[in-house]
Amino acid sequence: MSDTRERLMEAAISALRRQGISGVSARTIAGEIGANQALVFYHFKTVEGLLAAAVLRETGLRLDRYRPALDAADSLRELLSLGQRLHQEERAAGNVALLGQFLAGSTGQPRLAEATAAALQLWTDELQRVLERLYTGHPLGEFLDLPGLARAVAAAFVGLELYEGVDPQGAAGAFAALDRLGALVEVVDGLGPVVSRAVRAKVRREVGRGGASE
C-alpha cells in the first residue's frame, strides 16, 4: 500500500475526530496533511471509498494491538473484564466517538455501511476465535451457539459504548451484570466433574424441552 494512501486514511480518521462526519470532505481530509484534494479521488475514487478503507484499516490496527490480551484470556470472566478495560481505553482515546461517527455516516452511504459492518464483523470473528478456544471440550460447550454468542458479546459492547454517553450509570450496571455472568460460569467450572455432569444433564433436558415445545 502506498504511503499516500496510508496518509490519506490517517487524515480521514483525524478529520472525523475533529469535525465529525458532517464536516468531512475531500478538502478537509486533504487539508489534514497539506495535500491536494485530487489525491482523494485518484486513490479512492470517492470520499465514501476513502472512509470505507479507513474504517477497516483502523479496526485492523486496534485488533493487532489487543490480540495478545485476547489470546491471554483464559475464562469468560477474563474476556468480559478485558472487554471493559478495552472499552475504557477506547473511550479515552476517542475511538468510541469515532465509531459513532462511522455509524452515523453509514446512513445513506451503502459502501461505508458495508465497510463498517465488515469492521464490526472483524471484532466478532476475533471474539468467536477466543470463545471457541475457551469452550471446546467445556461442559457447556455443546449447548452454546458460539458464533451467536460472539455476535451477542460484540453487539453488547458496541451498544454499551454508545449508551454510556447518555446513561453512564446504566452502562456501569450493565457491565457489572456481565461480570456477574462471567463469575457464575466460573462457579460452575469449579464445582467438579460430578456436579458439572449434573448441570450438563439438566441443561440438556431443558434445551430438549424447549425444542420440543417449538
C-alpha positions in Angstrom: 0.0 0.0 0.0 1.4 3.4 -1.0 2.5 5.9 1.6 0.0 8.4 0.1 -2.9 6.0 0.6 -1.9 5.4 4.2 -1.5 9.1 4.9 -5.0 9.8 3.4 -6.6 7.2 5.6 -4.9 8.6 8.7 -6.0 12.0 7.6 -9.6 10.8 7.2 -9.6 9.4 10.8 -8.1 12.7 12.1 -10.7 14.8 10.2 -13.5 12.6 11.6 -12.3 13.0 15.1 -12.1 16.8 14.9 -15.0 17.7 12.6 -17.4 14.7 12.7 -18.9 13.0 9.7 -20.9 16.1 8.6 -17.6 18.1 8.3 -15.6 15.6 6.3 -14.9 16.3 2.7 -12.1 15.7 0.2 -10.9 19.2 1.0 -10.9 18.8 4.8 -9.2 15.4 4.6 -6.5 16.5 2.2 -6.0 19.6 4.4 -5.1 17.4 7.3 -1.8 16.6 5.6 -1.4 19.6 3.3 -2.2 17.6 0.2 -4.2 18.3 -3.0 -7.8 17.0 -2.7 -7.5 15.5 -6.1 -5.4 12.7 -4.5 -8.5 11.5 -2.6 -10.3 10.8 -5.9 -7.1 9.4 -7.6 -6.6 6.8 -4.9 -10.1 6.1 -3.6 -12.5 7.4 -6.3 -14.8 8.9 -3.7 -14.7 10.3 -0.2 -17.0 7.4 0.8 -14.5 5.0 -0.6 -11.7 6.6 1.5 -13.8 6.4 4.6 -14.6 2.8 3.9 -11.0 1.9 3.6 -10.1 3.9 6.7 -12.6 2.2 9.0 -11.2 -1.3 8.0 -7.6 -0.1 8.4 -8.3 1.4 11.8 -10.1 -1.7 13.0 -7.3 -3.9 11.9 -4.8 -1.7 13.9 -7.0 -1.9 17.0 -7.2 -5.7 16.7 -3.5 -6.0 16.2 -3.0 -4.0 19.4 -5.4 -6.1 21.6 -4.9 -9.6 20.1 -2.2 -10.6 22.6 -4.5 -9.7 25.5 -7.4 -11.6 23.9 -5.1 -14.6 23.4 -4.2 -14.5 27.1 -7.8 -14.6 28.4 -8.5 -18.0 29.9 -12.1 -17.7 31.0 -15.3 -15.9 30.0 -15.0 -13.7 33.0 -11.5 -12.6 32.0 -12.7 -12.0 28.4 -15.6 -9.8 29.7 -13.2 -8.0 32.1 -10.8 -7.4 29.2 -13.7 -6.0 27.2 -14.4 -3.5 29.9 -10.8 -2.4 30.0 -10.6 -2.1 26.3 -13.8 -0.1 26.4 -12.3 2.4 28.9 -9.1 2.7 26.8 -11.1 3.1 23.6 -13.3 5.8 25.1 -10.3 7.7 26.5 -8.6 7.6 23.0 -11.8 8.9 21.3 -12.4 5.7 19.4 -15.9 5.2 20.8 -16.9 8.6 19.4 -15.2 7.7 16.2 -17.3 4.5 16.0 -20.4 6.7 16.4 -19.3 8.9 13.5 -18.9 5.9 11.3 -22.3 4.5 12.2 -23.9 7.9 11.6 -22.1 8.2 8.3 -23.4 4.8 7.2 -26.9 6.1 6.8 -27.4 6.7 3.1 -23.8 5.6 2.2 -24.0 1.9 1.3 -20.3 1.4 0.7 -19.4 2.9 4.1 -22.2 0.9 5.8 -20.8 -2.3 4.3 -17.3 -1.4 5.4 -18.5 -0.5 8.9 -20.4 -3.8 9.2 -17.3 -5.6 8.0 -15.2 -3.9 10.6 -17.6 -4.9 13.4 -17.5 -8.5 12.0 -13.7 -8.5 12.4 -14.3 -7.9 16.1 -17.0 -10.6 16.2 -14.7 -13.1 14.4 -11.9 -12.4 16.9 -14.3 -13.0 19.8 -15.6 -16.2 18.3 -12.0 -17.4 18.0 -11.4 -16.8 21.7 -14.8 -18.4 22.7 -14.0 -21.5 20.6 -10.7 -21.8 22.4 -12.4 -21.4 25.8 -15.4 -23.7 25.3 -14.0 -26.6 23.1 -14.5 -29.5 25.5 -16.2 -27.4 28.1 -19.2 -29.0 29.9 -21.4 -26.2 28.5 -19.7 -26.0 25.1 -22.2 -28.3 23.3 -25.1 -26.0 24.3 -23.6 -22.8 23.3 -24.0 -21.2 19.8 -20.6 -19.8 19.8 -21.0 -17.7 16.6 -24.2 -16.3 18.1 -22.6 -15.7 21.5 -19.7 -13.9 19.8 -22.2 -11.6 17.9 -24.1 -11.0 21.2 -21.0 -10.0 23.1 -19.8 -7.7 20.3 -23.2 -6.1 19.9 -23.5 -5.7 23.7 -20.2 -3.8 23.9 -20.9 -1.7 20.9 -24.3 -0.8 22.3 -22.9 -0.1 25.7 -20.2 2.1 24.3 -22.8 4.3 22.7 -25.3 4.0 25.6 -22.7 5.2 28.1 -22.7 8.6 26.6 -26.3 9.2 27.7 -26.6 7.0 30.8 -23.2 6.3 32.4 -24.8 4.7 35.5 -27.0 2.4 33.4 -24.0 1.3 31.4 -22.0 0.7 34.5 -24.8 -1.5 35.8 -24.8 -3.5 32.5 -21.0 -4.0 32.7 -21.4 -5.2 36.3 -24.1 -7.7 35.2 -21.8 -9.1 32.5 -19.1 -9.5 35.2 -21.5 -11.4 37.4 -22.4 -13.7 34.4 -18.7 -14.5 34.0 -18.4 -15.2 37.7 -21.4 -17.6 37.6 -19.7 -19.6 34.8 -16.5 -19.7 36.9 -18.5 -21.1 39.8 -20.0 -23.8 37.6 -16.5 -24.6 36.3 -15.2 -25.0 39.9 -17.9 -27.4 41.1 -16.1 -30.5 40.0 -16.8 -33.3 37.4 -19.8 -34.8 39.2 -21.7 -31.6 39.6 -20.7 -30.5 36.1 -22.2 -33.6 34.7 -25.4 -33.0 36.6 -25.5 -29.4 35.3 -24.9 -30.6 31.8 -27.7 -33.2 32.1 -30.1 -30.6 33.4 -29.3 -28.1 30.6 -29.7 -30.9 28.0 -33.1 -31.7 29.4 -34.1 -28.0 29.4 -32.8 -27.5 25.9 -34.6 -30.6 24.7 -37.8 -29.5 26.3 -37.6 -26.1 24.7 -37.0 -27.6 21.3 -40.0 -30.0 21.8 -42.3 -27.1 22.5 -41.5 -25.2 19.3 
